[in-house]
């Protein structure tokens, strides 16, 4: 029987919808199809770009690994939604809501009253350097008689370092594989256009960056440089001491305009700038008028709130693709949505994430807190306050011991040179290993002594990489072939103090959650990449995972929501509760918590004693004496006893949490308001 036309239509529709679903997922998983940058005028459709990328990389190890991560994120979202509903959804007690509103008022009031913070962001820096070299040499930047700005051009071969704005219309982005970039341009242009690849020259890039820096330092000697192509300035002192020819006060917008004109005239490089009350807001604004433009955000609360209201959450520094996915799952796409659900986020996310998002929803960065909130943090005088320093390199898959060692030596040599040049000494070494299958491991070790010698760093990093190798080879589902090695040093020797900030409060909470003495600490370390740089960023987020560590690919790393820590109980109440409103509840909860902590401590001591005795039995057995190991029956009884003790502890913790109720959230909000 011949099928009806309607049934054919339904089948076609189903297939088309399936194709759309696959393409949409590819766009979400492959960072090239979902970048943070503004889409260029005349760009090809996102779906068309994503479809080509999917076809080129849909069977790759990278894509399969991204699918695994995405599935885990989906499961996590289900758990978060279920927990949110179990706890009554948007229902919060009035005192907690009042505390959140008070915190909002604090953030809005903390903003500086003048827009003197500037972020200068170079336009397509590596590509622009290629054009600058032509001007310095007196040659025309053309290819086959056509100016490079009129054709799609990238810097880099196998891995794209940066692309010009014409190439970005085809979806070509930094950190993209070269063959995918070629396919995008060829296919979308129907074979009429080919992508031009330029060779990189990192020594020249560093020299041009230093030239730009020397100009900008005339306006702010203490400017902060987070990468080769990004500079943070505070023009407060310059504006206070500079006047026009007729003695009137200079205008900040005119100053920035002249500053950018000088960079263009002297360095042959264009740059964009953001002008705002805080550095984070200026960072957002610097992307608003690219390329070769500037955007001014007035300091008034009404202006900032209006600006933030329409801002996509993905534009917030620190919100990556995965965090965006979690927000979207709860109907939060813009900062207006975020502010409208400000009460919900303290039930959906953990305290650190919720506090950060609340601040972002109102653009509430300002003062000393501003600097600690940026993607990479330096001290007030530059490198001395740097939080961490790291290098990573990608290469063709290697597995032999000598090849891995050679790569590691190269990374540690470069890292040691950078640390020695900056006068930095750190205690914690982190080694990052990415397998050819795109599974990422990260292991850390904290020593008692500060170090910056290449040999010392290499020794520790080599131990950590070897540990990862043994873990991988012990697994049936993984193969020891690696494509990336990274080493990071942090926990620097402190040479000065600093003001309090919300990030320090968060750090204190993090230390409590991961408390422990010296020695080794393991966890997933997210090493962020600069937009177009080879060297990784300076901020680290530590997340502990049970088995092996998976973090975002080095192409784009997110500051994701934290993993729930079910073993840690934070019991606190608001000030009003401490003052007597719920004094009995507080005493009861505190007593339960103290008792639980004491039993946990005793249990751990017993376990340690048991391990020591077991070790002694083993030693006696090897020496030919003693009773040897426990019998199966004795071991079963011991395990049952241990399980009962843990179960009692869990039940007490659950009672404690239930009794405390809203206490944890209110205490966190109170501490945030106090700036702890």
Secondary structure, 3 states (H helix, E strand, C coil): CCCCHHHHHHHHHHHHHHHHHHHHHHHHHCHHHCCCCCCCCCCCCHHHHHHHHHHHHCCCHHHHHHHHHHHHHHHHHHHHHHHHHHCCCCCCCHHHHHHHHHHHHHHHHHCCCCCCEEEEEECCHHHHHHHHHHHHHCCCCEECCEEHHHCCEEECCCECCEECHHHHCCCCCCCCEHHHHHHHHHHHCCCCCCCEEECCCHHHHHHHHHHHHHHHCCCCCCCEEEECCEEEEECHHHHHHCECCCCCECCHHHHHHHHHHHHHHHHCCCEEEEEECCHHHHHHHCCCCCCCCEEECCCCHHHHHHHHHCCEHHHCCCCCHHHHHHHHHCCCCEHHHHHHCCCCHHHHCCHHHHHHHHHHHCCCCCCHHHHHCCCCCCECCEHHHCCEEEEEEEEEEECCHHHHHHHHHHHHHHHHHHHHHHCCCEEEEEEEEEECCCCEEEEEEEEEEEECCHHHHHHHHHHHHHHHHHHHHCCCCCCCCEEEEEEEEEEECCCCCCCCCHHHHHHHHHHHHCCCCCEEEECEECCCECCCCCCECCCCCEECCCCCCCCCCCCCCCCCCCCCCCCCCCCCCCHHHHHHHCHHHHHHHHHHHHHHHHHHHHHHHHHHHHHHHHHHHHHHHHHCCCCCCCCHHHHHHHHHHHHHHHHHHHHHHHHHHHHHCCHHHHHHHHHHHHCC
